[in-house]
């Protein structure tokens, strides 16, 4: 067998192994089935709620974590440019002053880490049954927010 054929076979084997590893890693990171709060997150959007935040904001990350795997369905608007400095035009136009900020269909706003129960009350969206899981934030974090940079 010539060296060119050996190299070709080696490249093919490495490509197959790389593809298999990628498929296995991706299948482990994608949760199976719907998230616990999928319907709740969709209802928030349907009711006109919008969640404004920034990728660098720890309170925004905490707010998102309350939704678990359902956070992908949130009506989320990223206000920070990639540089982490300043704000996007949409958030400047909306006069967003701190993160997280929830804006509702009636024009009212809530800022800081908002318990899911309060979001449910504000939007008339139903929370799933608790089944032992807590949906409220610790008292000292309720309303915590980060100022715009």
VENKAMO-V994114 format. One record per residue. RES is the residue in three letters. OMEGA is omega in whole degrees, 0 to 359 (none if undefined). NEAR is the number of other C-alpha atoms within 12 Angstrom. D_CENTER is the distance of its C-alpha to the mean C-alpha in Angstrom with 2 decimals. Layout:
res = [RES & RES]
omega = [OMEGA & OMEGA]
near = [NEAR & NEAR]
d_center = [D_CENTER & D_CENTER]
This chain:
res = [UNK & UNK & UNK & UNK & UNK & UNK & UNK & UNK & UNK & UNK & UNK & UNK & UNK & UNK & UNK & UNK & UNK & UNK & UNK & UNK & UNK & UNK & UNK & UNK & UNK & UNK & UNK & UNK & UNK & UNK & UNK & UNK & UNK & UNK & UNK & UNK & UNK & UNK & UNK & UNK & UNK & UNK & UNK & UNK & UNK & UNK & UNK & UNK & UNK & UNK & UNK & UNK & UNK & UNK & UNK & UNK & UNK & UNK & UNK & UNK & UNK & UNK & UNK & UNK & UNK & UNK & UNK & UNK & UNK & UNK & UNK & UNK & UNK & UNK & UNK & UNK & UNK & UNK & UNK & UNK & UNK & UNK & UNK & UNK & UNK & UNK & UNK & UNK & UNK & UNK & UNK & UNK & UNK & UNK & UNK & UNK & UNK & UNK & UNK & UNK & UNK & UNK & UNK & UNK & UNK & UNK & UNK & UNK & UNK & UNK & UNK & UNK & UNK & UNK & UNK & UNK & UNK & UNK & UNK & UNK & UNK & UNK & UNK & UNK & UNK & UNK & UNK & UNK & UNK & UNK & UNK & UNK & UNK & UNK & UNK & UNK & UNK & UNK & UNK & UNK & UNK & UNK & UNK & UNK & UNK & UNK & UNK & UNK & UNK]
omega = [182 & 179 & 180 & 180 & 178 & 179 & 179 & 179 & 178 & 178 & 179 & 180 & 179 & 177 & 179 & 179 & 179 & 178 & 179 & 180 & 179 & 180 & 180 & 180 & 180 & 182 & 178 & 185 & 180 & 181 & 180 & 175 & 182 & 177 & 182 & 186 & 180 & 183 & 179 & 180 & 178 & 179 & 178 & 179 & 181 & 180 & 175 & 177 & 177 & 181 & 178 & 181 & 179 & 184 & 183 & 186 & 181 & 179 & 176 & 179 & 178 & 179 & 180 & 182 & 177 & 183 & 180 & 182 & 179 & 181 & 179 & 182 & 182 & 174 & 189 & 174 & 177 & 184 & 185 & 171 & 183 & 181 & 183 & 181 & 178 & 184 & 174 & 181 & 180 & 181 & 174 & 179 & 179 & 180 & 177 & 186 & 177 & 183 & 347 & 172 & 174 & 175 & 185 & 185 & 180 & 179 & 180 & 181 & 169 & 179 & 181 & 179 & 185 & 178 & 181 & 180 & 179 & 176 & 179 & 180 & 183 & 186 & 185 & 175 & 181 & 172 & 175 & 179 & 187 & 181 & 175 & 181 & 179 & 178 & 179 & 177 & 172 & 187 & 184 & 178 & 182 & 179 & 180 & 181 & 178 & 177 & 175 & 179 & none]
near = [8 & 8 & 9 & 10 & 11 & 12 & 13 & 14 & 15 & 14 & 14 & 14 & 14 & 14 & 14 & 14 & 14 & 14 & 14 & 14 & 14 & 14 & 14 & 13 & 13 & 13 & 12 & 11 & 11 & 14 & 15 & 12 & 10 & 18 & 22 & 25 & 32 & 26 & 25 & 35 & 37 & 28 & 26 & 36 & 29 & 19 & 26 & 26 & 32 & 36 & 39 & 43 & 43 & 38 & 28 & 25 & 29 & 22 & 31 & 38 & 27 & 33 & 40 & 34 & 23 & 32 & 37 & 24 & 22 & 27 & 28 & 24 & 26 & 35 & 29 & 31 & 30 & 30 & 37 & 30 & 21 & 13 & 13 & 17 & 16 & 22 & 29 & 24 & 15 & 17 & 29 & 18 & 11 & 21 & 18 & 35 & 27 & 34 & 42 & 41 & 41 & 42 & 33 & 26 & 18 & 14 & 15 & 15 & 28 & 29 & 32 & 36 & 39 & 38 & 32 & 33 & 25 & 24 & 37 & 27 & 17 & 26 & 29 & 21 & 25 & 23 & 29 & 22 & 13 & 14 & 9 & 7 & 15 & 16 & 28 & 25 & 25 & 16 & 12 & 13 & 20 & 22 & 27 & 27 & 31 & 27 & 25 & 27 & 21]
d_center = [53.62 & 53.04 & 50.45 & 48.62 & 48.18 & 46.97 & 44.38 & 43.25 & 42.89 & 41.00 & 38.49 & 38.01 & 37.52 & 34.94 & 33.00 & 33.09 & 31.99 & 29.12 & 27.92 & 28.28 & 26.38 & 23.43 & 23.40 & 23.65 & 20.86 & 18.42 & 19.56 & 18.87 & 15.23 & 14.37 & 14.38 & 17.25 & 17.14 & 14.80 & 12.35 & 13.97 & 12.01 & 11.85 & 14.78 & 13.67 & 10.44 & 12.88 & 15.49 & 13.64 & 13.39 & 16.97 & 18.19 & 17.24 & 14.63 & 12.46 & 9.90 & 11.06 & 9.89 & 10.70 & 9.60 & 12.65 & 12.19 & 12.34 & 12.04 & 8.67 & 7.55 & 9.70 & 8.47 & 4.92 & 7.38 & 9.53 & 7.84 & 8.25 & 8.06 & 7.60 & 3.93 & 4.94 & 7.48 & 6.52 & 9.08 & 7.27 & 9.95 & 10.07 & 13.38 & 14.43 & 16.56 & 16.50 & 19.30 & 17.33 & 20.27 & 20.65 & 18.53 & 17.99 & 20.68 & 18.58 & 17.49 & 21.10 & 22.45 & 20.41 & 21.70 & 18.46 & 19.96 & 17.42 & 13.77 & 11.96 & 14.00 & 13.78 & 16.42 & 18.13 & 20.55 & 23.51 & 22.53 & 21.95 & 19.24 & 17.88 & 16.78 & 15.46 & 13.66 & 14.51 & 15.39 & 14.26 & 17.99 & 18.41 & 15.75 & 17.64 & 20.91 & 20.04 & 19.01 & 21.30 & 18.57 & 19.44 & 17.63 & 18.47 & 21.33 & 20.68 & 22.67 & 22.91 & 19.29 & 18.73 & 16.14 & 17.55 & 16.81 & 19.86 & 22.14 & 22.21 & 18.51 & 18.54 & 18.42 & 17.73 & 16.47 & 16.83 & 19.30 & 18.87 & 20.39]
